Amino acid sequence: MDPITIQILRNKITSLTDEMHYHFYRSGYSTIIRESRDFSCVILDRSGRLITAPPMFFHAPVYRHLVGSILKTYGAENRIAGGDVFVSNHPYEGGLPHVSDMAFAAPIFVGAELVGFSGSIAHKADVGGAVAGSTSANATEMYHEGILIPPVKIWDAGNFLPDVERIILTNSRQPELVRGDMRAQIAVTRMGVARVQELCARFGAATVTGAFAAILKGAADALTAAIRRLPEGTASAEGFLDSDGVEIDKPVKLAVTVTLKDGVASFDFSGSAPQARGPINLRPSMIEACMFYCLIGCLDPTLQFNDGMSDAIRLILAPRTVTNAEPPAPVSNYQMVNLRLVDVILEALAHFYPARAIANAGSSSALSIAWGNTTGRSTIQYEIIGSAYGGGMGHDGATGTSTHLSNLHITPIEILESEYPCRVARFDLVPDSGGAGRWRGGLSLQREYELLQDATVIRRFDKTKFPPQGLEGGQSGARARFVIKLGRPQERETGASGRYEMKAGERFLLQTAGGGGYGDPSKRAREAVLQDVAEGYISKEAAAKLYGRGN
């Protein structure tokens, strides 16, 4: 095909997904959508392969599994038609990250020809389960995490099926929020169908599908070429999660062995711990997300991910391990596992390309508060809390951002205090929390909350026992902390992840982990140390003790 036409259509698809994203977050009902932007919108080829990646990168490999399940269930009997929309939130049958993430997929037909799919995934405020907000810190079965929906039709040949929606909403503690978000999500998914049909009318269906194939092949070729530029060999790494949330004194091992040979990268995760009782288990789609994220970041961040890259990868998983769980293993704490797994994969890849190595990052995490009666629109407050990156060769770690994979947004204080009965007493950075190094790790951030009504607080996080490690002589970043009942005799620091019943007037503090440092701290430029002191990032005492810069 003409390469100019291919590039034009690539950009058309990218612009379309941007349009879908914009309309969705502007139409969202919950703060999860309109503030955190915990969702993705995509266009896929006729077999479910992703054409261009969404900002929410870890959703990217999910769609192929979802559409594969739809095709397996409905395609063999020719029960897929124009105007269909499928829904699923099933981690095993649909490949979704966890039960709270609900996906919609709509086939794109031009005449009688299936040319692709439009898809979206978004976190829902509540889909039932054992706790309000559905994302439990200590579930032991996926049934504790909410209603399970295998891929089924919610629109059939252009006709809405209200009974499916009623079943979903009946299982939610927040049906109005979920209904609003679902309908907005369906609308943008159907928008994707209409826009691709317009492209087919303009360029021709054969040209559009041919461009999809060329884009996929181009990504595979580019990744293979990049892998060939690295030295062949094998490297291994391992790391540990604090616990699975249930067996709290038992760390959980994550391990990978990477082999580069003949332009193919093999990733073997079979050395990871057995499937866990608690909700930290991963499905293969999440392993793929971590694997591709790390590989592209290590090799060349200008590489453009799509599912064509799967042709240059070999993935090895062992059954019933934490990296390849089987039902009914719970999965709701998957993201903090993803982030720890990214640390491990990057450590192994650093063997092949040391110049792109970075120290461990902090861990983005989640906070949910279940209120009784509120004056706002929701009784469930859900927040994504960012963290910090580790330092790398030639750069400090970023501070106050979601780390790796997600590109999520923290909810502004003004929104929290206007919609929920809480007060945020402080929101700032923690001095001396970034790992010392020639290139410093990013700083921890902390928020202190005061509850104005009784509530159930669920905190899901990691890196309290195993803080983010430094690299090449850099020091570890500060560990994560969660302190409840501040200023009272009962004040205590909790372990990672838990559920806490708290009263009106009580306060709690959350602090995320800081990034690890890179390189010998004594080699940090004097000007950089003085600037850090001036900005309040490090104290004068730390400047003298860690960096040898007393004044």
DAVENMO-V120225 format. One record per backbone hydrogen bond with DSSP energy under -0.5 kcal/mol. CO is the residue of the C=O (numbers start at 1). NH is the residue of the N-H. Records with the same first field share a line. If there is no record, write none. Layout:
BEGIN
CO = NH, NH
END
This chain:
BEGIN
2 = 6
3 = 7
4 = 8
5 = 9
6 = 10
7 = 11
8 = 12
9 = 13
10 = 14
11 = 15
12 = 16
13 = 17
14 = 18
15 = 19
16 = 20
17 = 21
18 = 22
19 = 23
20 = 24
21 = 25
22 = 26
23 = 27
24 = 27, 28
30 = 33, 34
31 = 35, 36
32 = 38
36 = 409
37 = 39
38 = 123
40 = 121
42 = 119
43 = 51, 52
44 = 117
45 = 48
49 = 45
50 = 307
55 = 57
56 = 59
57 = 60
59 = 62, 63
60 = 63
61 = 65
62 = 65, 66
63 = 67
64 = 68
65 = 69
66 = 70
67 = 71
68 = 72
69 = 73
70 = 74, 75
71 = 75, 76
74 = 77, 79
75 = 78
79 = 81
81 = 84
83 = 158
85 = 154, 155
86 = 105
87 = 152
88 = 103
90 = 94, 96
98 = 101
100 = 102, 124
102 = 122
103 = 88
104 = 120
105 = 86
106 = 118
107 = 109
108 = 115, 116
110 = 113
113 = 110, 115
115 = 46
116 = 108
117 = 44
118 = 106
119 = 42
120 = 104
121 = 40
122 = 102
127 = 147
128 = 127
131 = 134
133 = 135
134 = 136
141 = 144
142 = 145
143 = 146
144 = 130
147 = 149
148 = 150
149 = 89, 90
152 = 87
154 = 161
155 = 85, 157
156 = 159
158 = 160
159 = 156
160 = 162
161 = 164, 165
162 = 166
163 = 167
164 = 168
165 = 169
166 = 170
167 = 171
168 = 171
169 = 172
174 = 178
175 = 179
176 = 180
177 = 181
178 = 182
179 = 183
180 = 184
181 = 185
182 = 186
183 = 187
184 = 188
185 = 189
186 = 190
187 = 191
188 = 192
189 = 193
190 = 194
191 = 195
192 = 196
193 = 197
194 = 198
195 = 199
196 = 200
197 = 201
198 = 202
199 = 203, 204
200 = 204
204 = 208
205 = 209
206 = 210
207 = 211
208 = 212
209 = 213
210 = 214
211 = 215
212 = 216
213 = 217
214 = 218
215 = 219
216 = 220
217 = 221
218 = 222
219 = 223
220 = 224
221 = 225
222 = 226
223 = 227
224 = 228
225 = 229
226 = 229
227 = 230
233 = 260
235 = 258
237 = 256
239 = 254
241 = 252
246 = 248
247 = 244, 250
249 = 251
251 = 253
252 = 241
253 = 273
254 = 239
256 = 237
257 = 268
258 = 235
259 = 261, 266
260 = 233
261 = 264
264 = 261, 266
265 = 314
266 = 259, 268
267 = 269, 316
268 = 257
269 = 272
273 = 322
278 = 280
279 = 333
282 = 325
283 = 286, 287
284 = 288
285 = 289
286 = 290
287 = 291
288 = 292
289 = 293
290 = 294
291 = 295
292 = 296
293 = 297
294 = 298
295 = 299
296 = 300
300 = 303
303 = 305
305 = 53
306 = 309
307 = 310
308 = 311
309 = 312
310 = 313
312 = 265
314 = 267
315 = 317
316 = 269
318 = 321
320 = 275
321 = 324
322 = 282
324 = 320, 321
326 = 329
328 = 142
330 = 281
331 = 334
333 = 337
334 = 338
335 = 339
336 = 340
337 = 341
338 = 342
339 = 343
340 = 344
341 = 345
342 = 346
343 = 347
344 = 348
345 = 349
346 = 350
348 = 351
349 = 352, 353
353 = 356
354 = 357
357 = 393
359 = 390
360 = 516
362 = 364
365 = 385
366 = 460
367 = 383
368 = 458
369 = 371, 381
370 = 456
379 = 371, 381
380 = 382
381 = 369
383 = 367, 385
384 = 386
385 = 365
387 = 400, 401
388 = 362
389 = 442
391 = 359
392 = 395
395 = 392
398 = 389
401 = 387
404 = 406
405 = 57, 58
412 = 416
413 = 417
414 = 418
415 = 419
416 = 420
420 = 422
421 = 452, 453
423 = 425, 450
426 = 448
428 = 446
429 = 431
430 = 433
433 = 478
435 = 441
436 = 475
439 = 518
440 = 397
442 = 515
443 = 400
444 = 430
445 = 512
446 = 428
447 = 510
448 = 425, 426
449 = 508
450 = 423
451 = 505
454 = 372
455 = 457, 502
456 = 370
457 = 459, 500
458 = 368
459 = 498
460 = 366
463 = 480
465 = 467
468 = 477
469 = 360
471 = 474, 519
475 = 517
478 = 514
481 = 511
482 = 494
483 = 509
484 = 492
485 = 488
488 = 491
492 = 484
498 = 459
500 = 457, 502
502 = 455
503 = 506
506 = 451
507 = 485, 486
508 = 449
509 = 483
510 = 447
511 = 481
515 = 435
516 = 391
517 = 471
518 = 439
520 = 523
521 = 524
525 = 529
526 = 530
527 = 531
528 = 532
529 = 533
530 = 534
531 = 535
532 = 536, 537, 538
533 = 536
537 = 432
539 = 543
540 = 544
541 = 545
542 = 546, 547
543 = 547, 549
544 = 548
548 = 550
END
